[in-house]
Amino acid sequence: MEKSVEPKAIEGLTEGRIVHCVIGENEHRPAIVVKVWDHGTGCSNLQVFSDGTKASENSVGLVTSWLYSENQEPGTWHWIEKA
């Protein structure tokens, strides 16, 4: 019988960490991780901050069940790039 292999946990992923979420083509916003659902995929709820320049944007919003992506695909989150 084959053993199932659990995905490796994303190091450092915990509630309270600040990350970037990708909300559109090359549109990254800071967010705070408020709930981690899966440490292997990075599935997390994020409290997202925007600059409020668009009438439809709130200054803060909750997105749920977003996955981690090193490729920075829309609808995912990633660690903040080094300056």
N, C-alpha and C positions, 0 to 999 in steps of 0.2 A: 504494500500500500504506500502510495506517495504521500509525503508530508506537504501540507500547504505552506507556502512561504508568505509570512506576513510582510507587508511593505515596511521598510525602515522608517522609523519616526523622523519627522522633520525636526532637526536639532534647533532648540531655542524657541519653538512654538509654544506659547503659553498666553493665557489671558493677560491683557495689559500691554503686550508688545505693540509697537508701532510698525506698520507695514505700508506698502503702496498697493492700491487696487487700481486695475485698469478698467475704466468705465467707457472707453471708446477708443477709436484709433489714436494711439499715442497720447491718450489723456489719462494721466496718472494722478491719483489723489491720495493724501495721507489718510490712514485709517487705524483705529485701535481694535485689536482683537478682543471681542467680548465673550466669545464662547468657542471652544475648540470641540468639534464633533468627532474628528478622526485625525489622529496624529500622523498617520501614514500618508494620506492624500492631502492633508492640510485643510480639509473641509472645516470652515469656520464662519461664524457670524462676525461682521465687521461694522463698526460705527465709523462712517465715512465723513470727512470734512471737505467742503467745497468752498470756492472763493465767492460764491453767490452772485457772479456776474450775469448769469442768465435768469430771467424772470421765473423760469420753471424750476430752478435749483433751490433747495433748502440749504441752509448753512451746514446742517448735519443730517445724515440719513443712515438708516440701518439696511445692510444687505445681508442676506442669509445664505448659508451653505455654499460659500465661494471656495473654490479649490486653489491650491498653490500651483504656479506655473513658472518655471525658469525662463520660458520663452515669452513671458509677459503678454499673453493672449487676452483680448477683451473678455471681461467677465471673470477674471482670476485675480489673485493677489500674488505679490512677490516681496522679497526683502528690499528695503530701500537701498538704492545704489550709493556707493561711496562717492563722496564729493571730490 
